[in-house]
Amino acid sequence: MSQKHSPRIIERGEKVTDWTVYEYRGATVRHSQSTAVLKLPGHPYDGLSAWGNPQAVFRIIDAWVDEQTLPPPYVHRQ
C-alpha cells in the first residue's frame, strides 16, 4: 500500500481555458477544462491526453510508480 501523496500546483492558469500544471510523484500533469496531458518518461501513456479529471491521471501515476502496472480499466498494450 502506498503512502498518501499530494499533487503540487506549479502553474495555475488565470482563465478556465488556461492550463493548470501539477507535479506529482515525478510526473507532470497539464490540465485544462476536459483534457489532461501526462508527462512521465517510460510510462506507456507519456505524452497522451485523454482524461478530463486530473485525479484519474494521479491514480494512473500511483499504479505505475508503485507497481509498474495500470489500474483497471486501463490497459497497457505493447
N, C-alpha and C positions, 0 to 999 in steps of 0.2 A: 504494500500500500504506500503510495507516495505521500509526501508531506504536502501541505497546502501551499500553493504558490499564488502570487498576485501579479497580474499584469501591471506594467508601468506605462503610463501615457508619456510619450516622448515628444509628441507634436499633436496639437489639437486644432482642427480646422475651425475657423470663425463662423462659417455658414454650414448649414446642414449638407450641402453638396460638396464640401471640402473633406479631405482625408483626415482621419484621426489615426495616428500611428502609435502602436503599442510595442513594447519589448516584453517578451515572455519566454523565460527559460532558454535564452539564446536565440530565439526566433524573433522576427519582425512581422507584425500583422498590420496591414494598412486597411482601414475600414471607411467606407463612405456609403451612406444610405443602405442599399441592399447588396453590397459587394464587399467581400473581404479577400485580401490577397496575402498568401503565406510566403514568407521568405525564410527557408531553413535548409541550407545546403545538405544534401544527402537524403532529404525527405522525398518520398515519391510525389508529393503534391507541391514541391517547391516551385514558386512562381505562378501557380494556378490561382484563379479567382473563381469562386462559385458560391461561397457561403454568405448568407445575409447577416448572420449574427456572429460577432467575434467570439462569443462563448463557445460556439461549435468548433472554431479553429483552435481555441485553447485546449479543448478536450482531445483533439487530434494530436496536438503537440505533446500533451501529457502522455498519451499512449505510446507515442513514438520515442520520446526521451526515456521513459521508464521501461518499456518492453520491446522496442523496435517493431511494433505492430500498429495496426489501425483499429480503432474501436468500431463495433457494429454501428451502423450498417455500411460503413466504408469498406471498400475492397481494394487491395493492392494487387494490380495486375502487372506482370512483368512482360 
